[in-house]
Amino acid sequence: MKKSLISSSHAVRWMLLSLVVLSAQNVAQAQTFTFTDTTFNNSDWNSVKLPNSTPSASFTASQDLTNGSSSPSRLTTHINPPGSIFVAHLSVPSTYDPASQGEIVKLSYSYDLRHYTASLGAVAYSILIFQNNTYYWRTPSDNTNANTWQTFGGPNLNLTAASFTKLDGLSPNVNPDFSCKGSRIVFGYITGNTNPHQLPNVTSQSGIDNWKVTIDETKACCGTISDARVTCERGVFTYAFMVTNNSIQTIQYLLLSPFAGATFTISPNVINLGLNPLGPTQSTTVSVTIANASAGDHICINVGLADQSVVTCCTIQTCVDLPDCCLKLLRDRIVCGTNGSYTYTVSIENLTGFPVQQIFVVPTLPSTLNISPQLVTLSPPLQPNQPTTLTLTITGAPPGSRVCLRLIPFGAEPLCCSTEICFTLPRCPP
């Protein structure tokens, strides 16, 4: 039995010269849970005949070492007098707790089925959710009526709690509860069939293989982070984001700390929401300053949500890649010169937070590229947040070439940053 947690992360590629980061990762929302079984060890499964079955109906279910779309598989035998039989098969390791692991937004499933006694009619299979001593299945069911392996279900089914209805059990709920208030869930599958022919003890045999349930999307029960934005001004990063309270508590404090082992710092670390605490489903915008970090760093921040007495609290995590905080590209223009040369004019803004006295221009692509001048002296020095324009001559690359230049600012103090600009040389008329 294999159970896996996949944390989905969206890789963000930052263009150099970026000033504003328009997205961030809310790790608490990005998790995908997958439960799967391809071996069907007997100890991993519990099977029970449901009370709504014909009382005298019986069944057996066990690992089948011989058959399978790739053996082993699991074999179920129904011995059914006139009437119906429903058997719930629960995967012992496949449990999920919405309260601690997050509300289930949508899920999907798949399995391979085969009916060895297909001449007797179909055997119904369905994905199973067991919650509050109640069995929920998906209808219409998957009916296997062929003596060959067939795949049912698949990815991206977008199943919600409303996709499942009560089959049998004590709960008054018609559908399972996928919300943060829902109790623990055990996944499995249902087998069932009917003997409408008044025949005594009809025996049907069917198999299942490659059983899989995937929780494709969850919603953090603590809170969520959205509308994240990083700005860079005078060499300082400011991270602003919206916090939404998904819990049932009223949140008074936000407690922010760097991820374990981090060297960067956050300010402030404690935010008292004062006269505007966050009730359930309410949101607020938070802005923090990030220090001791560099452009390109991937940072993660723990955001704790606490009530007024700090008795009830929970934590979510948000991660972001810091943008370049060196020079900002405002506009550029390239025109054809003489003898295969180009004149490149670029306007930039100083984001370093220090006066820039010189800018080195280093060609990086292609290797034959020549730039003139390679050192631009600025007089007076370029102050923070001020723009300037550089005029450069480019030779050594044919039309259509992809060229890259790295701009390195220097001042009275070491600035330790650089910005790369890439563009394509146009084709010039004769």
C-alpha positions in Angstrom: 0.0 0.0 0.0 1.4 3.3 -1.0 0.3 6.6 0.3 1.9 9.8 -1.0 1.6 13.5 -0.4 2.6 15.6 -3.3 3.1 19.3 -2.6 2.3 21.1 -5.8 4.5 24.1 -6.4 4.4 26.5 -9.3 7.8 27.3 -10.6 8.1 31.0 -11.2 10.8 32.2 -13.6 11.6 35.9 -12.9 12.7 38.1 -15.7 15.7 40.1 -14.7 14.9 43.7 -14.2 11.6 42.8 -12.6 10.5 45.3 -9.9 7.2 43.7 -8.8 6.4 40.0 -8.1 2.8 39.3 -9.0 2.4 35.8 -7.5 3.4 33.7 -4.6 2.9 30.2 -3.4 0.4 29.4 -0.6 1.8 26.0 0.4 -1.3 25.2 2.6 -3.4 25.2 -0.6 -1.1 23.4 -2.9 -1.0 19.9 -1.5 -2.3 16.9 -3.4 -3.0 13.7 -1.6 -2.9 10.3 -3.5 -3.9 7.0 -2.1 -3.2 4.0 -4.3 -2.9 0.2 -4.1 -1.6 -2.2 -6.8 -0.8 -5.2 -4.6 -3.9 -5.5 -2.3 -2.3 -7.2 0.7 -5.1 -8.7 2.8 -4.0 -6.8 5.9 -4.6 -3.5 4.1 -8.3 -4.1 3.4 -11.4 -4.6 5.5 -14.6 -5.7 3.8 -18.1 -5.9 5.2 -21.5 -6.7 3.8 -23.8 -3.7 4.2 -27.1 -4.1 6.2 -29.2 -3.1 3.1 -28.1 -6.4 1.5 -30.3 -9.5 1.3 -29.6 -11.2 4.8 -28.6 -14.6 3.4 -26.2 -13.1 0.8 -22.5 -13.7 1.4 -19.2 -12.8 -0.1 -15.4 -13.4 0.0 -12.7 -10.9 -0.8 -8.9 -11.5 -0.9 -5.7 -10.9 -2.8 -5.4 -12.6 -6.1 -1.8 -13.5 -6.9 -2.6 -14.9 -10.4 -4.7 -12.3 -12.1 -4.5 -8.6 -12.6 -3.9 -6.0 -15.3 -0.5 -6.6 -13.8 -0.8 -9.2 -11.0 -1.6 -9.3 -8.1 -5.1 -7.9 -7.9 -8.1 -8.3 -5.5 -10.8 -10.9 -6.1 -14.4 -10.5 -4.8 -17.0 -13.3 -4.9 -20.7 -12.6 -4.3 -23.0 -15.5 -3.4 -26.3 -14.0 -3.9 -29.8 -15.5 -3.5 -32.7 -13.5 -5.0 -32.2 -9.9 -4.0 -29.1 -7.6 -3.8 -25.7 -7.5 -2.1 -23.5 -4.5 -1.3 -20.0 -5.0 0.1 -17.9 -2.1 1.4 -14.1 -2.6 1.0 -12.1 -0.1 3.1 -8.4 0.7 2.5 -7.0 0.7 6.1 -4.1 3.1 5.4 -6.1 5.5 3.2 -7.5 7.9 5.7 -7.9 11.7 5.5 -8.8 14.2 8.2 -10.3 17.4 6.7 -10.0 19.3 10.0 -6.2 18.9 10.2 -5.3 18.3 6.5 -7.6 20.8 4.8 -11.1 21.0 3.2 -11.4 18.8 0.1 -12.3 20.9 -2.8 -12.3 18.2 -5.5 -11.0 14.7 -6.0 -10.8 12.0 -8.7 -10.3 8.2 -8.8 -9.5 5.4 -11.1 -9.3 1.5 -11.1 -9.2 -1.4 -13.4 -12.1 -3.9 -13.3 -12.8 -7.4 -14.7 -15.9 -9.7 -14.4 -14.9 -13.3 -14.6 -18.5 -14.5 -14.7 -19.7 -11.9 -17.2 -22.5 -14.1 -18.5 -24.4 -13.5 -15.2 -24.7 -9.8 -15.8 -22.8 -6.8 -14.5 -21.1 -6.2 -11.1 -21.4 -2.7 -9.9 -18.3 -0.9 -8.5 -18.1 2.5 -7.0 -15.5 4.6 -5.2 -16.3 4.6 -1.5 -16.2 7.3 1.2 -16.7 6.1 4.8 -17.4 8.9 7.3 -19.3 9.0 10.6 -20.1 5.2 10.3 -21.8 5.9 7.0 -21.0 4.6 3.5 -21.2 7.0 0.6 -20.8 6.0 -3.0 -20.8 7.7 -6.4 -23.7 7.0 -8.7 -24.1 6.0 -11.4 -21.8 3.2 -10.5 -19.1 1.7 -12.8 -20.6 -1.6 -14.1 -18.1 -4.2 -15.2 -19.7 -6.8 -17.6 -16.7 -8.0 -19.6 -14.2 -10.7 -18.9 -11.3 -8.4 -19.7 -9.6 -5.6 -17.7 -11.2 -2.2 -18.3 -10.2 1.1 -16.8 -12.8 3.3 -15.1 -12.6 6.8 -13.7 -9.6 9.0 -14.5 -7.9 12.3 -13.6 -9.6 15.7 -13.4 -13.1 14.3 -12.6 -13.7 17.3 -10.3 -15.8 15.3 -7.8 -17.1 17.2 -4.8 -19.1 16.1 -1.8 -22.3 16.5 -3.8 -21.0 13.8 -6.2 -21.4 11.1 -3.4 -24.7 10.0 -1.9 -25.5 7.9 1.2 -25.7 4.2 0.6 -26.0 3.0 4.1 -25.2 4.2 7.7 -26.2 6.1 10.7 -25.5 9.7 9.6 -28.4 11.9 8.7 -26.3 13.6 6.0 -27.1 12.7 2.5 -23.6 13.7 1.3 -20.3 13.4 3.1 -18.8 16.4 4.7 -15.6 17.6 3.0 -15.4 20.8 4.9 -13.1 21.6 7.8 -15.8 20.5 10.2 -16.0 17.1 8.6 -14.7 14.1 10.6 -12.1 11.6 9.5 -12.6 9.9 6.1 -11.6 6.4 5.0 -11.5 5.7 1.3 -12.2 2.4 -0.5 -14.7 0.9 -3.0 -18.1 -0.7 -3.1 -19.1 -3.9 -4.9 -22.7 -4.9 -5.5 -25.0 -6.8 -7.8 -28.5 -8.1 -7.9 -30.1 -11.5 -8.6 -33.4 -10.6 -10.2 -34.0 -14.1 -11.7 -35.1 -15.8 -8.5 -32.2 -18.2 -9.0 -30.7 -19.8 -5.8 -27.2 -18.6 -4.8 -25.9 -17.0 -8.0 -22.1 -16.8 -7.7 -20.3 -14.0 -9.4 -16.6 -13.2 -9.4 -14.9 -9.9 -10.2 -11.5 -8.4 -9.8 -10.1 -4.9 -9.2 -6.6 -3.6 -9.8 -4.7 -0.3 -9.7 -7.1 1.3 -7.2 -6.4 5.0 -6.8 -8.0 8.0 -5.2 -6.5 11.5 -5.6 -7.5 14.6 -3.7 -6.7 17.1 -6.4 -7.3 20.3 -4.5 -7.6 21.2 -0.8 -8.4 24.4 1.0 -6.5 25.2 4.2 -8.8 25.1 7.3 -6.6 27.6 9.1 -6.5 30.3 6.4 -5.4 31.1 2.9 -3.0 33.6 1.4 -3.8 35.4 -1.9 -3.0 38.5 -3.9 0.6 38.3 -2.9 3.0 41.0 -4.2 6.6 41.8 -3.6 8.1 45.2 -4.4 11.6 46.4 -4.2 12.6 50.0 -3.4 15.9 51.3 -2.4 17.2 47.8 -2.0 14.5 46.9 0.5 11.9 44.1 -0.2 8.3 44.7 0.9 5.9 41.6 0.8 2.2 42.4 0.9 -0.5 39.7 0.8 -4.1 39.0 1.8 -4.9 36.7 4.7 -8.3 35.0 4.8 -9.5 33.3 8.0 -10.9 29.9 7.1 -11.3 28.8 10.7 -14.3 29.1 13.0 -12.4 31.3 15.4 -12.1 35.1 15.5 -8.4 36.0 14.8 -6.8 38.8 16.8 -3.1 38.3 16.1 -1.0 37.4 13.1 2.4 35.9 14.1 5.0 35.9 11.3 8.3 34.1 11.4 11.0 33.0 8.9 11.0 29.3 8.0 13.2 27.1 10.1 16.9 27.7 9.3 16.4 30.9 7.3 18.8 33.8 7.6 16.5 36.6 6.5 14.4 38.6 8.9 10.8 39.9 8.9 9.4 43.1 10.4 6.9 43.2 12.1 6.7 39.8 13.6 3.5 40.4 15.5 0.5 42.1 14.0 -2.3 43.0 16.3 -5.5 43.5 14.3 -6.8 45.8 17.0 -10.5 46.8 16.6 -10.7 44.9 13.3 -10.2 41.2 14.2 -10.8 38.6 11.5 -14.0 36.7 11.8 -14.6 33.5 9.9 -14.2 34.0 6.1 -13.0 37.6 6.6 -9.7 38.9 5.1 -7.1 41.5 5.7 -4.0 42.8 3.9 -0.6 42.4 5.5 2.6 44.2 4.6 6.0 43.1 6.0 9.6 44.2 5.3 12.1 41.5 4.4 15.8 42.1 5.3 19.0 40.2 4.9 17.8 38.6 1.7 18.9 38.8 -1.9 17.3 38.9 -5.3 16.4 35.4 -6.5 16.1 34.0 -2.9 13.2 31.6 -2.4 11.9 32.5 1.0 9.1 30.9 3.1 7.2 32.6 5.9 5.1 31.0 8.6 1.9 32.9 9.3 0.2 32.0 12.6 -3.4 32.9 13.2 -4.3 33.3 16.9 -7.3 34.4 18.8 -7.4 37.1 21.5 -6.1 34.8 24.2 -3.7 33.0 21.9 -5.3 29.8 23.1 -6.5 28.8 19.6 -4.0 29.2 16.8 -3.0 27.6 13.5 -0.2 28.1 11.0 0.0 28.4 7.3 3.0 29.0 5.1 3.6 31.3 2.2 6.6 31.2 -0.2 7.9 33.6 -2.8 10.9 34.2 -5.0 12.4 37.7 -4.5 12.8 39.8 -7.6 15.9 41.6 -8.9 16.5 44.7 -6.9 19.3 46.3 -8.9 18.4 48.2 -12.1 15.0 48.5 -13.6 14.5 48.6 -17.4 12.3 51.5 -18.4 12.5 51.4 -22.2 15.0 50.5 -24.9 15.5 51.0 -28.6 17.9 49.6 -31.1 18.6 51.0 -34.6 20.9 49.9 -37.4 24.3 51.6 -37.8 27.0 51.4 -40.4 29.1 48.4 -41.4 26.9 45.9 -39.5 26.9 47.8 -36.2 23.9 48.8 -34.0 23.2 51.6 -31.7 21.4 50.5 -28.6 19.7 53.1 -26.3 18.4 51.9 -22.9 16.8 53.8 -20.1 17.2 52.3 -16.6 16.3 53.2 -13.0 18.5 52.8 -10.0 16.9 50.5 -7.4 20.0 49.8 -5.3 19.3 52.3 -2.7 22.8 53.9 -3.2 24.3 56.4 -5.6 25.7 54.7 -8.7 28.9 56.3 -10.1 29.7 53.8 -12.9 28.0 51.1 -14.9 30.0 48.3 -16.4 28.5 46.8 -19.6 29.6 43.1 -20.1 28.6 41.2 -23.2 27.5 37.6 -22.3 25.9 36.3 -25.5 27.2 35.5 -28.1 30.9 35.1 -27.4 31.8 37.3 -30.5 29.7 40.2 -29.2 31.5 43.6 -28.7 30.2 46.5 -26.7 31.3 50.1 -26.7 31.7 51.7 -24.2 32.1 48.9 -21.6 32.3 51.4 -18.8 29.9 54.3 -18.5 30.8 57.0 -15.9 27.8 58.9 -14.5 28.3 62.5 -13.5 26.7 63.4 -11.3 26.1 60.0 -9.8 22.8 58.4 -10.4 20.7 58.7 -7.2 18.3 56.0 -5.9 15.1 55.8 -7.9 16.5 58.2 -10.5 16.6 57.2 -14.3 19.4 57.6 -16.8 19.9 56.6 -20.4 22.9 54.7 -21.8 23.9 54.7 -25.5 25.9 51.7 -26.6 27.4 50.5 -29.9 27.1 46.8 -30.7 29.2 44.9 -33.2 30.3 41.3 -33.7 26.9 39.7 -34.1 24.9 39.1 -37.3 21.2 40.2 -37.7 18.7 37.9 -36.0 21.2 37.1 -33.2 20.0 36.8 -29.6 22.3 39.0 -27.6 22.6 39.5 -23.9 24.3 42.3 -21.9 24.9 42.4 -18.2 24.8 45.8 -16.5 26.9 46.1 -13.3 26.5 49.2 -11.2 29.4 50.5 -9.0 29.3 53.2 -6.4 31.3 54.5 -3.4 30.2 51.3 -1.6 30.1 47.8 -3.1 26.6 47.2 -4.6 27.1 43.5 -5.4 24.3 43.2 -8.0 23.9 43.0 -11.7 21.1 42.9 -14.3 21.0 41.1 -17.6 19.2 42.4 -20.7 18.5 40.2 -23.7 17.1 41.1 -27.1 17.3 40.2 -30.8 19.2 42.2 -33.3 17.0 43.4 -36.2 17.7 42.8 -39.9 18.9 46.0 -41.5 18.3 47.2 -45.1 21.4 47.4 -47.4 
